[in-house]
Amino acid sequence: MSESGDISEFGYIMELLAKGKVTIKNIERELICPACKELFTHPLILPCQHSICHKCVKELLLSLDDSVNDVGSDNSNQSSPRLRLLSPSLDKIDRINRPGWKRNSLSPRTTTFPCPGCEHDVDLGERGINGLFRNFTLETIVERYRQAARAATAIMCDLCKPPPQESTKSCMDCSASYCNECFKIYHPWGTVKAQHEYVGPTTNFRPKILMCPEHETERINMYCELCKRPVCHLCKLGGNHSNHRVTTMSTAYKTLKEKLSKDIDYLIGKESQVKSQISELNLLMKETECNGERAKEEAITRFEKLFEILEERKSSVLKAIDASKKLRLDKFQTQVEEYQGLLENNGLVGYAQEVLKETDQSCFVQTAKQLHLRIQKATESLKSFRPAAQTSFEDYVVNTSKQTELLGELSFFSNGIDVPEINEEQSKVYNNALINWHQPGKNDKADSYVLEYRKINRDEEMLSWNEIEVCGTSKVVEDLDSNSLYVFRVRAYKGSICSPCSRELILHTPPAPVFSFLFDEKCGYNNEHLLLNLKRDRVESRAGFNLLLTAERIQVGYYTSLDYIIGDVGITKGKHFWAFRVEPYSYLVKVGVASSDKLQEWLRSPRDAVSPRYEQDSGHDSGSEDACFDSSQPFTLVTIGMKKVFIPKSPTSSNDPENRVFPMPTSIGIFLDYDKGKVGFYDMDHMKCLYERQVDCSNTMYPAFALMGSGGIQLEEPITAKYLEYQEEM
């Protein structure tokens, strides 16, 4: 595209600027480089379509190049918006500008950096900076802006002898400005220079023809509609755009000009609407400021009332404490004075000594009788000393627990919208999180709700909230990370009124992705003892009749054996987690994992002739587990029964039976790390690991279950499937 073509491309905009419909000073923020925060200087168009100064691209690449070679280099100033280098070497600049500079060369250099405009990583490819187009249109607009900003400053002639005259023309071929006299001298008629292209006075001299970055000797003459960029004919014939749809430059110019003209006409036609909306926004800003100040004053008033009540209560409480303290001190003082009277030559003792000096017997008897009673009473008080009052003020401790809780919940008035309450019992997490809530108010229902959730890192750092708008009172949250803590809360909306957030609910996701399987009714399934439902996610043990049939063996020490059932999907790698519920009435159930070879051994053994005392995994404390916990077994089963969970003995756990028995959780989870040969059993109510041990995973591992007597096992359904089924029923 030629110089004249580029000028014509934005001629329509310049025409509007000349007519005064648009003030060029108001578009300054469009002319600022996002890297250096200054007016663009030789802007380049990045692959993300944002523009950046040529020198800024170089400095960004140089800074990233240094950070790769020397992370601790002091040459990069992190606080600078342009990451400018103090003294980049000529060798580095040459490497960046060199066309053959590749990322996978023998001396790899980075060609990927974050765009300062959109912060997305852009890859300059093999050609680096040389593969970028120069934004001539933006460059010309910036120059026009500079001229408008310095309208009083004239551009002087470059060829005049001092003092120079004001220039009247600028030659684009000579890249110089001339006054009338100098232009005639250096561009005489009848010479080649007379054919040069000249424009009005300017300091911006750009190439006459836009050349292709890929083929430097070819001019741009076509437009690729797929890549949305100008190309040359060699790019179309055998380059990267050979199979792309291209159009002529004149057609692209006409189409884009029409689109741009229509867009500008539409915006200018809506000028009155924009001004009215700006006025409305200004009024809203003033109203918001006034309402905010009023809300602050009301909040201060309410808090001051609370302070007054607290001060009043504080005063009355302190007066009561002071009164009690004074009364107790008076009692102690009286008691002290009484005991001081018992000292020699003081009080009662001194008076008694004076009475002993009386020689008249009748007078002495008259006085000594009453004195004797007083001394006797004082003597008894010495023997049974008791303080006259208590020193403790335990009865005067102010109980503020209830008030503290209420003050902690102090929030904004909800204007009639009750705060939603999350139902913790119905909210749970498995493969996804299902959050249920309800609104206490019966009359004023909310129009919609917003469910917020965020992840808590290991260092208890909370990330930003994610928001989901919900019309109902439940929502399934997907794509949660494994083995992570998440916080959930809900707020209600009615019109433009929003309620405060509900209390936060913290859920812990399983330690691994959920492993989906069903019970296998083909491999070793005994339909005489076990009953499997049609969905194959629940199994029950038929107890009673079979026990009567084995009554004779019970008399000689043999019991009914375990009936095994396994999952229909095996595990050969990775980490997996599954969960299930054991019915509270279950007599004895064993759950865990087992390898394919061990399952064949179990399923082939005759059930009616095996004593649990000698069966290694019967559920009885036979001691077999103790002898084998050091070696890795091809199975691990945990016993559940009578609403209890019985943990096997291990070298790290206590051998005390009381420390190995836990209440049966509502749901039990199993985590198998096949690669590390480790299995763990979890309390799903608190996502807490109850027991963990090594297991031999040399063969295919299956979820294994065994029942004896009455019992039932229900596999946990994936939350998403259950939620969708619930929605269909509604």
C-alpha positions, 0 to 999 in steps of 0.5 A, spaced: 500 500 500 502 506 498 503 512 502 497 516 498 493 510 499 495 510 507 493 517 507 486 516 504 485 510 508 484 515 514 482 521 510 475 520 512 477 521 519 482 527 518 476 530 514 472 529 521 477 532 525 478 538 520 471 539 521 471 540 528 466 534 529 472 530 533 477 534 537 484 530 536 486 532 543 481 527 546 483 521 543 490 521 547 489 515 551 488 511 544 495 514 542 499 512 548 504 506 548 501 501 553 509 499 555 512 506 556 506 510 557 508 515 552 506 517 545 507 511 540 514 512 536 514 507 530 509 503 533 509 495 531 502 491 530 503 485 534 500 478 533 494 480 538 493 486 534 495 491 539 500 496 538 507 497 541 513 502 540 519 499 536 524 500 542 519 497 547 519 491 543 526 490 543 527 492 551 522 487 553 525 482 549 532 484 552 529 483 559 526 477 558 533 474 554 537 476 561 532 473 565 532 467 562 540 467 562 541 470 569 535 470 574 538 474 579 540 480 574 540 487 576 540 489 569 532 489 569 528 494 573 522 490 575 518 497 577 519 500 570 513 499 566 517 498 560 522 493 563 528 497 560 535 495 560 541 500 563 546 498 557 544 493 552 550 490 548 550 491 541 551 483 540 544 482 544 540 488 539 543 484 533 541 477 535 534 480 536 534 484 529 537 478 526 532 474 521 535 467 523 534 468 530 530 462 532 527 459 539 530 452 537 537 455 535 544 453 538 543 459 542 536 459 544 533 466 545 526 467 547 521 470 542 515 470 546 513 475 551 506 478 554 503 483 551 503 490 555 496 491 552 492 484 553 497 481 558 497 475 553 503 471 551 505 473 543 510 469 539 514 473 534 516 467 530 522 465 527 523 472 524 522 476 531 521 483 530 522 483 523 516 479 522 512 485 525 508 490 520 509 497 522 503 501 524 503 507 519 496 509 520 497 510 527 504 513 526 501 518 522 495 520 527 500 520 532 504 525 528 498 529 527 496 529 534 503 532 536 502 538 531 495 539 534 499 539 541 504 544 538 500 548 533 504 555 535 511 551 534 513 552 527 517 546 523 523 550 520 527 549 514 532 543 514 536 547 508 536 554 510 542 558 512 542 560 519 537 563 521 532 558 518 525 560 515 519 556 516 518 550 512 512 550 507 513 543 504 516 536 506 519 531 501 517 524 503 523 521 499 528 526 501 525 526 509 526 533 509 522 540 510 523 546 506 521 553 505 519 555 498 526 558 496 530 552 498 524 547 495 525 550 488 533 550 489 533 542 491 527 540 487 528 544 480 524 543 474 526 538 469 530 533 474 528 527 477 527 530 484 521 534 481 517 528 481 518 527 489 512 526 493 511 532 498 506 534 503 505 539 508 510 541 513 511 534 518 517 531 522 514 524 520 517 521 514 515 514 513 517 509 507 513 510 501 511 503 500 509 498 505 513 492 504 512 484 506 516 482 512 516 475 510 519 477 503 523 484 504 523 485 496 516 485 495 510 490 496 504 488 499 498 488 494 493 483 497 489 481 503 488 474 507 481 474 509 483 468 514 489 471 517 486 478 517 493 481 515 496 484 508 500 479 504 504 479 498 503 475 492 509 470 494 506 469 500 500 467 496 504 462 491 508 458 496 508 461 503 504 461 509 498 463 506 498 459 500 491 455 501 488 461 504 483 465 501 485 472 499 482 478 496 485 484 492 488 490 496 483 495 493 477 490 495 479 490 502 481 497 502 474 499 500 470 494 504 474 496 511 473 503 509 466 502 508 465 498 515 469 504 518 465 509 515 459 506 517 461 505 525 464 512 525 457 515 522 453 511 527 457 513 533 457 520 531 449 520 530 449 517 537 453 523 540 446 526 543 445 519 546 452 518 549 452 525 552 445 524 555 448 517 558 454 521 560 450 526 564 446 521 567 452 517 569 454 524 572 448 524 576 448 517 578 455 518 581 453 524 585 447 521 587 451 515 589 456 519 593 450 523 597 447 516 598 454 513 600 455 519 605 448 518 608 449 511 609 455 512 613 452 517 617 446 512 619 451 507 620 455 511 625 449 513 628 447 506 629 454 504 632 454 510 637 447 508 640 450 501 641 456 505 644 451 509 649 448 502 651 455 499 652 457 505 656 451 505 660 451 497 661 459 498 663 457 504 668 452 500 672 457 493 672 463 497 674 458 500 680 456 494 682 463 491 682 465 497 686 459 496 691 461 489 692 468 491 693 467 496 698 462 492 702 468 486 702 473 491 704 469 493 710 468 486 713 475 485 712 477 491 716 472 490 721 475 483 722 482 486 722 481 490 728 477 485 732 484 481 731 488 486 733 485 487 739 487 480 741 494 482 741 498 484 747 497 491 750 492 492 745 484 492 745 481 486 749 488 483 751 490 489 754 484 491 758 484 484 761 491 485 763 488 491 767 482 487 770 487 482 773 490 488 777 484 489 780 484 486 788 477 487 790 474 480 789 467 482 788 469 487 783 474 483 779 468 477 779 463 482 776 468 484 771 471 478 769 465 474 768 463 478 762 470 479 760 472 471 760 466 470 755 469 475 750 476 472 751 473 465 750 469 467 744 475 470 741 479 464 742 474 460 739 475 464 733 482 463 732 481 456 732 476 456 727 479 462 722 474 464 717 475 470 712 469 475 713 468 475 705 470 472 699 476 475 695 473 472 688 469 476 683 467 470 679 460 472 680 461 478 677 464 476 670 460 479 664 458 474 660 458 477 653 458 470 648 451 471 646 452 478 644 459 477 641 456 472 636 450 477 635 455 483 634 460 478 629 453 477 625 452 484 624 451 486 617 447 491 613 439 491 613 437 486 608 430 490 606 426 484 607 430 479 603 432 474 608 439 471 608 439 464 605 441 458 609 446 453 606 443 446 608 449 442 610 446 435 610 444 435 603 450 439 601 456 434 599 462 433 594 464 427 590 465 427 583 462 434 583 459 439 589 452 439 590 450 445 594 443 446 597 440 452 600 433 455 602 430 461 604 427 462 611 422 467 609 415 464 607 412 471 604 418 474 600 422 469 595 428 471 592 428 472 584 435 469 583 441 467 587 448 467 586 452 462 589 460 464 590 465 459 591 473 459 592 479 455 593 483 455 599 490 453 598 495 449 603 497 456 606 490 458 607 491 463 602 484 464 599 483 466 592 478 470 588 471 468 589 467 465 583 460 467 582 454 462 579 447 465 578 442 460 580 434 461 579 433 455 584 435 453 590 441 448 588 447 447 584 452 443 582 459 446 581 464 442 576 471 442 575 473 442 582 481 440 584 482 434 587 484 434 595 482 441 596 478 445 600 473 449 597 468 455 601 461 456 599 456 461 600 450 464 597 446 471 597 439 472 594 437 477 589 430 481 589 430 486 583 436 490 585 436 489 592 441 484 595 441 480 601 447 479 605 451 472 604 450 466 608 454 462 612 460 459 609 460 452 608 467 448 607 467 442 603 474 437 602 474 434 595 476 427 594 484 425 594 483 423 587 478 423 581 472 419 582 472 411 579 465 409 576 463 402 577 458 397 578 457 391 582 459 385 577 454 379 577 458 375 573 464 374 576 463 369 582 456 372 584 452 368 588 445 369 587 443 364 593 446 368 598 446 375 595 441 380 592 443 385 587 438 390 584 437 392 577 441 398 577 447 394 580 449 399 585 446 396 591 447 389 594 444 385 600 446 379 603 440 374 605 441 372 612 436 366 615 435 360 611 442 359 609 444 359 616 439 354 618 442 350 613 449 350 616 446 349 623 450 342 624 456 345 622 455 351 627 455 346 633 462 343 631 465 350 630 464 352 623 460 358 621 457 361 615 463 364 610 464 370 607 460 372 600 464 376 595 462 381 590 467 385 586 466 391 581 466 390 574 471 395 572 479 394 574 484 398 575 491 398 572 494 405 573 493 412 576 489 414 582 482 413 583 477 414 589 470 411 590 465 411 596 459 407 598 454 407 604 454 400 609 447 399 612 447 400 619 443 393 620 449 390 617 452 384 621 459 384 618 461 387 611 469 387 609 471 393 604 477 394 600 481 392 594 484 386 591 488 383 585 485 379 580 489 373 582 487 373 589 480 374 587 480 367 583 483 364 589 477 366 594 472 365 589 474 358 587 474 356 595 468 352 597 464 357 602 461 352 606 467 348 608 471 354 610 472 356 617 473 364 618 478 362 624 483 360 619 481 364 613 486 370 612 481 375 611 474 373 615 474 379 619 475 375 625 482 377 629 485 371 628 492 374 627 493 373 620 494 381 619 499 382 624 503 377 621 503 380 614 503 387 615 510 388 613 509 385 607 505 388 601 499 383 600 495 383 594 489 385 598 487 390 603 480 389 607 477 393 612 471 390 617 465 394 618 459 391 623 455 393 628 455 400 626 463 400 627 469 400 623 474 396 625 481 398 623 487 392 622 493 392 626 499 395 623 506 397 626 504 404 626 497 404 630 496 402 637 494 394 638 489 397 643 482 394 640 479 401 643 484 405 639 482 401 633 474 402 633 471 408 630 463 409 629 461 408 622 461 414 618 455 415 613 459 414 607 466 411 606 471 412 601 477 408 598 483 411 595 487 407 591 494 409 588 496 404 583 502 407 581 505 407 589 501 401 591 497 404 597 490 404 599 487 409 604 480 408 607 476 415 608 470 418 613 466 421 607 463 426 612 469 429 614 474 427 608 478 424 613 483 418 612 482 413 617 487 407 615 492 407 610 497 401 608 501 398 602 498 393 597 501 389 592 499 392 585 502 387 580 496 385 577 489 388 576 486 391 582 478 391 583 474 394 588 472 388 593 466 387 598 464 381 602 458 380 606 456 375 612 449 375 615 444 381 614 447 387 611 447 391 605 452 396 601 450 402 596 455 405 592 455 413 592 452 415 585 455 421 582 452 427 584 451 430 577 447 424 575 443 424 581 442 432 580 440 431 573 435 425 575 432 430 580 431 435 575 428 431 570 423 429 576 421 436 577 
